[in-house]
Amino acid sequence: MSSVRFLVEGGHRLSGSIRPTGNKNAALPIVAAALLTEHPVRLENVPRIRDIETLVELVRSVGASCEWTGPDVLEIHAKQVQAARLDPALCVRIRASILLAAPLLARCGEVTLSPPGGDVIGRRRLDTHFHVLQQLGATYELGETFTFRASRLQGADVFLDEPSVTATENALMAAVAAEGVTILRNCASEPHVQDLAHFLVALGARIEGIGTNTVTVHGGATLGAATHRIGPDHIEVGSFIGLAAVTRSALTIEAAGTAHLRSTLMGFERLGVRCIIEGDNLIVPAEQALAIEPDLGGHVPKLEDQPWPAFPADLMSIAIVTATQCDGLILMHEKMFESRLFFVDKLVGMGAKIVLCDPHRALVAGPNRLRAQTVESPDIRAGMAMLLAACCAEGTSTINNANQIERGYERIHERLGALGAVIERVELDRG
């Protein structure tokens, strides 16, 4: 596999309109859920990114037809699905491989997976997946691989020990296939979880409480064919807000899914970045003051992530880069993952004033003029954050391992180039 490098010339003002792609974190479980039905499924607004392509390979490996019939249209027909030992080389590329556990259990009664891969942002426990599937009637064996078995799935009253997004998604898929009623408590309710639930309803499932942390699923319904459009990626929207802010640019984000942006907009307002909502479009004005808003009494403010509907963890890296260009002092508290903030040393090397207090907290003082550097992209979100930093830095930066960015952001160099960014994509042969 080739490696990708971005060469980014900073200091350019951007302008124009950009439209977010479909939410990758919705598309991944929905592609997996298409295996629940024997009938054809048409998915629209699917982002053509590396993580989706890997999951498509895994879906094909179990005997389902999975074909791109348009630039963002994926048609899946799992008329026959075979129990399989999923390819370890594919599983290790993405965390979403674990999402095949529930649909393959429902269709085949057994599935063997290798431990999933994904971003290295700290320990990402899988225990909740095992506990949920066990409560719904599955057994499992742990070793170098995971084997799940279930002669039948049975509805249950399930309390998730943490509101894990992917565990909630596996639970929803298993509950739809189970006999009887399942109540899921303390489940995740992010927009992508809601999108999966709406897709399952389109297939014929009966689900109550979508968007809350208590969901009731009436299982056992016959599932049919469906056409479903993936919703916009709210993390991409937040990334574009940060990009406009750090480059002092005016951008219009079209079809932004504004109904899901309240916590995101509140978080950026704390940094002095204000947006205008016009219908479903979001406008980020140019030349904003970018002054960090202190807490009452003049105390140092804090921006922290929490489970939905609070500020999303996937936007913390973007918010940190944005804060380096804002006047004032703010404590950034990443509660979810203990390794996500380690990328800030790269920003310090570019001239940012950041103190990493511990694995979860960073104190950011701004504004500081950033200087071009050669950096690595450690994961999808930190990689995008480094791209933002490079766009506002003096000089030309090199971002190695930009493959990570492309796992989550479709044709990002082209799309930002259309706004006026100067980004050269260089493909390197590792062989």
ABEGO torsion letter per residue (X at the ends): XBBBBBBBBBGBBBBEBBBBBBBAAAAAAAAAAAAABABBBBBBGBBBBAAAAAAAAAAAAAGBBBBBABAABBBBBBABBBBBBBBAAAAAABAAAAAAAAAAAAAAGBBBBBBBBEBBAEBBBAAAAAAAAAAAGBBBBBBABBBBBBABBBBBBBBBABBBAAAAAAAAAAAAABBEBBBBBGBBABAAAAAAAAAAAAAGBBBBGBGBABBBBBBGBBBBBBBBBBBBBAAAAAAAAAAAAAAGBBBBBBGAGAAAAAAAAAAAAAAGBBBBBBEABBBBBBGBAGBBBBBBGGBBBBBBBBBOABBBAAAAAAAAAAAAABBEBBBBBBAABAAAAAAAAAAAAAGBBBBBABAABBBBBOBBBBBBBBBBBABAAAAAAAAAAAAABBEBBBBBGAAAAAAABBGAAAAAAAAGBBBBBBBBBAX
